[in-house]
């Protein structure tokens, strides 16, 4: 198992779970859409997340919630580049959450140290954009796309199918010249998966850990947690912290969360007990 993640000028030790704080510069994200839609709001939110203990900031300008509509290249760049430029001196790695190769290139040029791609670098030019840099990459599994992924997700064996896809994308990334220490895998909780698929992936997380790459888990405030608790997104803080803690206990290296302070406190207690 990897002991560090190389992300641009950063070398992040993986001896404890890292917290990736979510910065959605969008009007339509499922949980906080509109709250940080301007650059000024997003920058202020990002700085709060750093103060709360975020190890990485994940900055996105296009919602990937179920049913989300595409955003133009120009709009996405206008949303994320000013935020990256304002935060690049914060000494926290900045991740660009995008599937567009041009956004990847310009975000990296502006100071991003990681590419978080829900399409796992499958768009033409995406692999080249990542390989031409020294940024880390996160490769995610998704069945379908944001507009249709939750219509009727179906698997014979969700764990083995997700694992096989992630391995194939990791191998393609290595073949493109991206060092193993720069690669993170994400099983894509909530992306083309029912609640039961998501719970099965979490129950059998060991099978994904055995793939040998650091794993990112993004369960924060998602619909599966709402189905369990019957609470709307804004009231899913407690169950999100519980989900993050379970993922950490089962071997997750990076936890992508909205609620950094609450998750950090839970992890601090866990580290003192275990």
C-alpha positions as CSV (number, residue, x, y, z in Angstrom):
1,X,0.0,0.0,0.0
2,X,1.2,3.5,-0.8
3,X,2.7,5.5,2.1
4,X,2.5,8.9,0.4
5,X,0.7,10.8,-2.3
6,X,2.7,13.1,-4.6
7,X,0.6,16.0,-5.7
8,X,2.6,18.6,-7.5
9,X,4.9,20.2,-5.0
10,X,3.3,18.4,-2.1
11,X,4.1,15.0,-0.7
12,X,1.2,13.9,1.5
13,X,1.8,11.2,4.1
14,X,-0.9,8.6,4.1
15,X,-0.4,7.4,7.7
16,X,-3.8,8.8,8.6
17,X,-6.9,9.6,6.6
18,X,-6.7,13.0,4.8
19,X,-9.6,15.3,4.7
20,X,-10.6,16.8,1.4
21,X,-12.8,19.8,1.9
22,X,-15.5,20.4,-0.8
23,X,-15.6,23.8,-2.5
24,X,-18.5,23.8,-5.0
25,X,-18.4,27.0,-7.0
26,X,-21.8,26.2,-8.5
27,X,-25.5,27.3,-8.2
28,X,-26.9,23.7,-8.4
29,X,-24.9,21.2,-6.3
30,X,-27.1,18.8,-4.4
31,X,-26.1,19.9,-0.9
32,X,-24.7,23.4,-0.9
33,X,-25.6,24.7,-4.4
34,X,-25.7,28.5,-4.4
35,X,-24.1,29.0,-1.0
36,X,-20.6,29.5,-2.5
37,X,-21.5,30.3,-6.1
38,X,-19.3,33.5,-6.4
39,X,-15.6,33.5,-6.2
40,X,-15.6,35.6,-3.1
41,X,-18.0,33.2,-1.3
42,X,-16.0,30.2,-2.4
43,X,-12.7,31.6,-1.3
44,X,-14.1,32.5,2.1
45,X,-15.6,29.0,2.5
46,X,-12.3,27.4,1.4
47,X,-10.4,29.4,4.0
48,X,-12.8,28.3,6.7
49,X,-12.3,24.7,5.7
50,X,-8.5,25.1,6.0
51,X,-9.0,26.6,9.5
52,X,-11.1,23.5,10.3
53,X,-8.3,21.2,9.3
54,X,-8.8,20.4,5.6
55,X,-5.7,18.7,4.1
56,X,-6.8,19.2,0.5
57,X,-9.4,21.5,-1.1
58,X,-11.5,20.1,-4.0
59,X,-12.7,22.9,-6.2
60,X,-15.4,22.3,-8.7
61,X,-17.3,24.5,-11.1
62,X,-19.7,21.9,-12.6
63,X,-22.2,20.0,-10.6
64,X,-22.2,16.2,-10.9
65,X,-25.4,15.6,-8.9
66,X,-28.0,13.3,-10.5
67,X,-29.7,15.1,-13.3
68,X,-27.1,17.9,-13.5
69,X,-26.8,19.7,-16.8
70,X,-23.4,20.3,-18.5
71,X,-21.6,23.6,-18.0
72,X,-19.8,25.3,-20.8
73,X,-16.0,25.4,-20.7
74,X,-16.0,29.2,-20.4
75,X,-18.4,29.2,-17.4
76,X,-16.5,26.4,-15.6
77,X,-13.2,28.3,-16.1
78,X,-14.7,31.6,-14.9
79,X,-15.9,29.8,-11.7
80,X,-12.8,27.9,-10.7
81,X,-9.7,29.8,-11.9
82,X,-10.1,32.9,-9.7
83,X,-10.6,30.6,-6.7
84,X,-7.5,28.6,-7.4
85,X,-5.5,31.7,-8.0
86,X,-6.6,33.2,-4.7
87,X,-5.9,30.0,-2.7
88,X,-2.6,28.8,-4.3
89,X,-0.6,30.5,-1.6
90,X,-2.5,28.8,1.2
91,X,0.0,25.8,1.4
92,X,-2.8,23.3,1.1
93,X,-3.0,21.2,-2.1
94,X,-5.8,22.3,-4.5
95,X,-7.7,19.7,-6.4
96,X,-9.6,20.6,-9.6
97,X,-12.9,18.6,-9.8
98,X,-13.4,18.4,-13.5
99,X,-13.7,16.0,-16.5
100,X,-12.7,18.6,-19.1
101,X,-9.1,18.4,-20.3
102,X,-8.8,22.2,-20.9
103,X,-10.0,22.9,-17.4
104,X,-7.4,20.5,-16.1
105,X,-4.6,22.2,-18.0
106,X,-5.5,25.7,-17.0
107,X,-6.3,24.8,-13.4
108,X,-2.9,23.1,-13.1
109,X,-1.2,26.2,-14.7
110,X,-3.0,28.3,-12.1
111,X,-1.7,26.2,-9.2
112,X,-3.9,23.1,-8.8
113,X,-1.9,20.0,-7.6
114,X,-4.5,17.3,-8.2
115,X,-7.1,16.4,-10.8
116,X,-10.3,14.7,-9.5
117,X,-12.1,13.3,-12.5
118,X,-15.4,11.5,-12.2
119,X,-14.8,10.2,-15.7
120,X,-11.4,8.7,-14.8
121,X,-9.4,10.5,-17.5
122,X,-11.5,8.9,-20.3
123,X,-12.3,12.0,-22.3
124,X,-10.0,12.6,-25.3
125,X,-7.0,14.6,-24.1
126,X,-7.7,14.2,-20.4
127,X,-4.9,11.6,-19.9
128,X,-2.5,13.7,-21.8
129,X,-3.4,16.8,-19.8
130,X,-2.7,14.9,-16.5
131,X,0.4,13.2,-17.8
132,X,2.0,16.5,-18.9
133,X,1.9,17.7,-15.3
134,X,3.1,16.5,-11.9
135,X,-0.4,16.6,-10.4
136,X,-2.0,13.7,-8.6
137,X,-5.0,12.1,-10.2
138,X,-8.1,10.6,-8.7
139,X,-9.9,8.1,-11.0
140,X,-13.5,7.5,-10.2
141,X,-16.0,4.8,-11.2
142,X,-19.3,5.9,-12.6
143,X,-22.0,3.9,-14.4
144,X,-23.6,6.2,-16.9
145,X,-23.4,10.0,-16.5
146,X,-24.8,12.6,-14.2
147,X,-27.9,13.1,-16.3
148,X,-28.9,9.4,-16.3
149,X,-26.7,7.5,-13.8
150,X,-29.5,7.0,-11.2
151,X,-32.2,6.0,-13.7
152,X,-31.6,2.2,-13.3
153,X,-28.1,1.3,-12.1
154,X,-27.5,-2.4,-12.4
155,X,-24.6,-4.8,-11.6
156,X,-24.0,-8.5,-11.4
157,X,-21.4,-8.0,-8.7
158,X,-20.9,-4.3,-7.9
159,X,-17.7,-4.8,-5.9
160,X,-15.9,-6.9,-8.5
161,X,-17.1,-4.7,-11.4
162,X,-16.1,-1.4,-9.8
163,X,-12.8,-2.9,-8.8
164,X,-12.1,-4.2,-12.3
165,X,-12.8,-0.8,-13.8
166,X,-10.6,1.0,-11.3
167,X,-7.7,-1.4,-12.0
168,X,-8.1,-0.9,-15.8
169,X,-8.0,2.9,-15.4
170,X,-5.0,2.7,-13.0
171,X,-3.2,0.6,-15.5
172,X,-3.9,3.0,-18.3
173,X,-2.7,5.9,-16.2
174,X,0.5,4.1,-15.3
175,X,1.0,3.3,-19.0
176,X,0.6,7.0,-19.8
177,X,3.6,7.7,-17.6
178,X,1.9,8.9,-14.4
179,X,3.7,7.5,-11.4
180,X,1.9,5.2,-9.1
181,X,2.5,7.6,-6.2
182,X,0.3,10.1,-8.0
183,X,-2.8,7.8,-8.4
184,X,-5.9,7.7,-6.2
185,X,-8.9,5.5,-6.9
186,X,-12.5,6.4,-6.0
187,X,-15.3,3.8,-6.1
188,X,-17.8,6.5,-6.9
189,X,-20.4,6.2,-4.1
190,X,-23.7,7.6,-5.5
191,X,-22.6,7.6,-9.1
192,X,-24.7,5.1,-10.9
193,X,-25.4,3.1,-7.8
194,X,-28.4,2.3,-5.7
195,X,-28.3,2.7,-1.9
196,X,-27.8,-1.1,-1.6
197,X,-24.9,-0.9,-4.1
198,X,-23.3,1.8,-2.0
199,X,-23.7,-0.1,1.2
200,X,-22.3,-3.2,-0.4
201,X,-19.2,-1.3,-1.5
202,X,-18.7,0.0,2.0
203,X,-19.3,-3.4,3.6
204,X,-16.8,-5.1,1.3
205,X,-14.4,-2.2,1.2
206,X,-11.5,-4.5,2.0
207,X,-11.7,-5.8,-1.6
208,X,-11.0,-2.3,-2.9
209,X,-8.2,-1.7,-0.5
210,X,-6.6,-4.8,-1.7
211,X,-6.1,-3.2,-5.2
212,X,-3.1,-1.5,-3.7
213,X,-3.9,2.2,-4.4
214,X,-5.0,4.9,-2.0
215,X,-8.8,5.2,-2.0
216,X,-10.9,8.3,-1.8
217,X,-14.4,8.0,-0.4
218,X,-17.1,10.6,-1.0
219,X,-20.2,9.8,1.0
220,X,-20.8,13.2,2.6
221,X,-24.5,14.1,2.7
222,X,-25.4,11.8,-0.2
223,X,-28.8,10.4,-1.0
224,X,-27.9,6.9,0.4
225,X,-27.5,8.5,3.8
226,X,-30.7,10.4,3.3
227,X,-32.5,7.1,2.5
228,X,-31.2,5.6,5.7
229,X,-32.0,8.6,8.0
230,X,-34.9,10.2,6.1
231,X,-33.2,13.6,6.5
232,X,-32.5,16.3,3.8
233,X,-28.9,17.0,2.7
234,X,-28.4,19.9,5.2
235,X,-29.4,17.6,8.1
236,X,-27.0,14.8,7.2
237,X,-23.9,16.0,9.1
238,X,-24.0,13.3,11.8
239,X,-24.6,10.4,9.5
240,X,-21.9,11.7,7.1
241,X,-19.4,11.8,9.9
242,X,-20.3,8.2,10.8
243,X,-19.9,7.1,7.2
244,X,-16.5,8.8,7.0
245,X,-15.4,7.2,10.2
246,X,-16.5,3.7,8.9
247,X,-14.6,4.3,5.7
248,X,-11.5,5.4,7.6
249,X,-11.7,2.3,9.8
250,X,-11.9,0.2,6.6
251,X,-8.9,1.7,5.0
252,X,-9.9,4.9,3.1
253,X,-6.9,7.2,2.6
254,X,-8.9,10.4,1.7
255,X,-12.3,11.5,2.9
256,X,-14.1,14.0,0.7
257,X,-16.4,15.9,3.0
258,X,-18.5,19.0,3.4
259,X,-18.2,19.1,7.2
260,X,-14.4,19.2,7.9
261,X,-14.4,20.2,11.6
262,X,-16.9,17.5,12.6
263,X,-15.2,14.8,10.7
264,X,-11.8,15.9,12.0
265,X,-13.0,15.7,15.6
266,X,-14.3,12.1,15.0
267,X,-11.0,11.1,13.5
268,X,-9.0,12.6,16.3
269,X,-11.0,10.6,18.8
270,X,-10.6,7.4,16.8
271,X,-6.8,7.9,16.5
272,X,-6.5,8.2,20.3
273,X,-8.5,5.0,20.9
274,X,-7.2,2.7,18.1
